């Protein structure tokens, strides 16, 4: 049985939690989680990959078991989350590494890549966009309205995204078999979202989300320049990032490998074995 360790490092005065498994001298794979979850989303994927890779899955500040300074005490932006993640990897003596990005993990991962392109050995993206292709308009219209003009009139729908009903929808919408999705997911996520002050943290990141879209041309230039090996494994029924977001990578990375699965946003809940097999095959060919 693979041992998964649950560890913390203090980075810039903040405790950052991460899960780690696998041989320390093996190629490194960094798993970057989405909203509204944490490294908890990788609890089954980590042991599936850790025999051959050193797998590291951090919780961003304000998420999971990492520290949660109030929004008045810390400037919650995607730049800040990426900066702390980079410093954690340096603390762990990680040199070159592959990334698995999902949802919020994509803007964090793309920032790591443009910061140090030669350190990225490969990219796995699971419903993590770098293009506006595939943005589902009904979902994103209120988010962009809030990011463009934050205020009482636009904040309400975004607070709605922090409710049990909305979080449960993210897990179940588009899932080909809802019985495979454990309720532990939304119970875990909502318990953390409901901590006093966490709503303001999430709202700050909602407001900052447009900064990711504004940097898409820069991220796409990184793909063109680096021709980094990329695997897209995508929940094709996702009501947030549709499958055109996966296919868009081929424009800049003609050798990108794209697999669209019959499931939703949190594809690992229903297609763990298939995704793990795609990853093992992909990394086996591209990461020594």
C-alpha positions in Angstrom: 0.0 0.0 0.0 1.3 3.4 -1.0 1.9 5.7 2.0 0.5 9.3 1.6 2.0 11.8 4.0 0.2 14.9 5.2 2.7 17.6 5.9 3.0 21.4 6.4 5.7 24.0 5.6 5.7 27.6 6.8 6.0 29.9 3.8 6.2 33.6 4.4 4.8 33.1 7.9 1.9 31.0 6.7 1.4 27.3 7.2 0.9 25.6 3.8 -0.5 22.0 3.9 0.4 19.4 1.3 0.0 15.7 0.6 3.1 13.8 -0.7 3.7 10.3 -1.8 6.2 8.3 -3.9 10.0 8.0 -4.0 11.8 11.3 -3.4 14.2 10.6 -6.4 11.4 9.9 -8.8 10.1 12.5 -11.4 7.9 15.0 -9.7 4.2 15.6 -10.5 2.5 18.6 -8.8 -1.3 18.4 -8.5 -3.0 21.8 -8.4 -6.6 21.8 -7.2 -9.7 23.8 -8.2 -12.5 25.7 -6.6 -14.1 25.1 -4.1 -12.0 22.2 -3.0 -8.4 21.4 -2.0 -5.9 18.6 -2.3 -8.8 16.5 -1.0 -9.8 16.1 -4.7 -6.6 14.1 -5.3 -7.0 11.7 -2.4 -7.4 8.7 -4.7 -5.2 9.8 -7.6 -2.1 10.3 -5.5 -1.7 6.6 -4.5 -2.6 5.6 -8.1 0.5 7.4 -9.4 2.9 7.4 -6.5 4.7 4.1 -7.3 6.4 5.8 -10.2 6.3 9.5 -9.3 6.9 11.8 -6.4 3.5 13.3 -6.2 2.9 16.6 -4.3 -0.5 18.2 -3.8 -0.7 21.5 -1.9 -3.7 23.4 -0.5 -3.7 27.0 -1.5 -3.8 29.6 1.3 -7.4 29.9 2.4 -8.3 26.4 1.2 -8.2 23.0 2.7 -5.9 22.6 5.8 -3.6 25.5 4.9 -3.7 28.7 6.9 -6.6 31.1 6.3 -5.6 34.7 7.0 -8.5 37.0 6.6 -8.9 38.9 3.3 -8.0 42.0 5.3 -4.7 40.5 6.3 -3.6 38.9 3.0 -4.1 40.0 -0.6 -5.8 37.0 -2.2 -5.0 37.0 -5.9 -3.9 34.2 -8.3 -0.5 35.8 -8.4 -0.2 35.4 -4.6 -1.4 31.8 -4.7 1.1 31.0 -7.4 3.9 32.8 -5.6 3.3 30.7 -2.4 3.1 27.5 -4.4 6.5 28.3 -6.1 8.1 29.0 -2.8 6.7 25.7 -1.3 8.2 23.7 -4.2 11.6 25.5 -3.8 11.4 24.6 0.0 10.8 21.0 -1.0 13.9 21.0 -3.3 11.8 20.4 -6.4 13.7 21.1 -9.5 11.8 20.1 -12.7 8.2 19.0 -12.4 5.1 18.1 -14.3 1.8 19.8 -13.4 -1.8 18.5 -13.2 -4.2 21.5 -13.2 -7.9 21.6 -12.7 -10.1 24.8 -12.6 -8.2 27.3 -10.3 -5.2 25.0 -10.6 -4.9 26.2 -14.2 -4.2 29.9 -13.5 -1.8 28.9 -10.7 0.0 26.3 -12.9 0.3 28.7 -15.9 1.9 31.3 -13.7 4.4 28.7 -12.5 5.1 27.8 -16.1 5.7 31.3 -17.4 7.8 32.1 -14.3 10.2 29.2 -15.0 9.4 27.5 -18.3 12.4 25.2 -18.3 11.3 23.6 -15.0 8.0 22.3 -16.5 8.4 18.8 -17.9 4.8 18.2 -18.9 1.3 19.5 -18.4 -1.9 17.6 -17.6 -5.0 19.7 -17.7 -8.4 18.4 -16.5 -11.0 21.0 -17.1 -8.4 23.8 -16.6 -8.7 26.5 -19.3 -6.1 28.7 -21.0 -8.5 29.8 -23.7 -11.9 31.4 -23.6 -13.1 28.6 -25.8 -15.5 26.4 -23.9 -16.5 29.0 -21.3 -20.2 28.2 -20.6 -21.9 31.5 -20.9 -24.7 30.9 -18.4 -22.1 30.2 -15.7 -19.6 32.9 -16.5 -21.9 35.8 -17.2 -22.5 36.7 -13.5 -18.8 36.0 -12.7 -17.6 38.4 -15.3 -20.2 41.0 -14.3 -18.9 40.8 -10.7 -15.2 41.0 -11.8 -15.9 44.0 -14.0 -18.1 45.9 -11.6 -18.0 44.5 -8.1 -20.8 45.8 -5.9 -24.1 44.9 -4.2 -25.8 44.4 -7.5 -23.3 41.8 -8.8 -22.1 40.2 -5.6 -25.3 38.2 -4.8 -24.9 35.6 -7.5 -21.3 35.0 -6.5 -22.2 34.5 -2.9 -24.7 31.9 -4.2 -21.7 30.0 -5.6 -20.6 29.4 -2.0 -23.7 27.5 -1.0 -24.2 23.8 -0.5 -26.6 23.6 -3.5 -24.0 25.3 -5.8 -21.1 23.2 -4.6 -23.1 20.0 -4.9 -24.1 21.0 -8.5 -20.4 21.3 -9.4 -19.8 17.7 -8.5 -23.0 16.2 -9.9 -23.7 18.3 -13.0 -22.7 16.2 -16.1 -21.6 13.2 -14.1 -22.5 10.1 -16.1 -23.2 8.1 -12.8 -24.0 10.3 -9.8 -23.8 7.3 -7.5 -20.0 7.2 -8.0 -19.7 10.7 -6.5 -19.3 10.7 -2.8 -21.3 13.3 -0.7 -18.1 13.6 1.3 -16.9 16.0 -1.4 -19.4 18.8 -0.9 -19.7 18.2 2.8 -15.9 18.7 3.1 -15.9 21.7 0.8 -18.8 23.6 2.3 -17.6 23.1 5.8 -14.4 25.0 4.8 -16.2 27.6 2.8 -18.5 28.3 5.9 -15.6 29.2 8.1 -15.9 32.8 9.3 -14.2 35.1 6.8 -13.8 32.6 4.1 -16.6 34.1 2.0 -14.5 37.3 1.6 -11.5 35.3 0.5 -13.5 33.6 -2.2 -15.1 36.9 -3.3 -11.6 38.4 -3.6 -10.5 35.6 -5.9 -13.8 35.9 -7.9 -12.9 39.5 -8.5 -9.4 38.6 -9.5 -10.5 35.9 -12.0 -10.5 38.3 -15.0 -6.7 38.7 -14.4 -6.4 35.1 -15.6 -8.3 35.7 -18.9 -6.2 38.9 -19.5 -3.1 36.8 -19.3 -4.3 34.1 -21.7 -2.3 35.5 -24.6 0.9 35.3 -22.5 0.1 31.7 -21.4 -0.6 30.7 -25.0 2.7 32.2 -26.1 4.3 30.0 -23.5 2.7 27.0 -25.1 3.9 28.1 -28.6 7.4 28.8 -27.4 7.9 25.7 -25.2 5.9 23.1 -27.1 5.6 21.4 -23.7 4.0 18.0 -23.8 0.3 18.4 -22.9 -2.4 15.9 -22.1 -6.0 17.2 -21.8 -8.4 14.8 -20.0 -11.7 16.6 -19.9 -15.1 16.1 -18.4 -17.1 16.8 -21.6 -20.4 17.5 -19.9 -18.9 20.3 -17.7 -21.3 23.2 -17.2 -18.3 25.5 -16.4 -15.5 24.7 -18.9 -16.9 22.9 -22.0 -14.9 20.5 -24.1 -13.9 23.2 -26.6 -11.5 24.4 -23.9 -9.7 21.1 -24.2 -9.5 21.2 -28.0 -8.2 24.7 -28.0 -4.8 23.6 -26.8 -4.1 22.0 -30.1 -4.0 25.4 -31.8 -0.7 26.2 -30.0 0.4 22.6 -29.2 -0.3 20.5 -32.3 1.0 17.4 -30.6 -1.3 17.8 -27.5 -3.3 14.7 -26.6 -7.0 15.3 -26.0 -9.4 12.9 -24.4 -13.0 14.0 -23.7 -14.8 11.9 -21.1 -18.5 11.3 -20.5 -18.6 13.2 -17.2 -18.6 16.6 -15.6 -16.3 19.2 -13.8 -14.8 16.8 -11.2 -13.9 14.0 -13.6 -11.8 12.1 -11.1 -14.9 11.2 -9.1 -16.2 9.0 -11.9 -13.2 8.3 -14.2 -10.3 7.9 -11.8 -9.0 4.7 -13.4 -9.2 6.0 -16.9 -7.5 9.3 -16.1 -4.8 7.6 -14.1 -4.1 5.3 -17.0 -3.9 8.2 -19.5 -1.5 10.0 -17.1 0.8 7.0 -16.6 1.0 6.4 -20.4 1.5 10.1 -21.1 4.2 10.7 -18.4 5.9 7.4 -19.3 6.5 8.7 -22.8 7.5 12.2 -21.9 9.0 12.4 -18.4 12.1 10.3 -17.7 
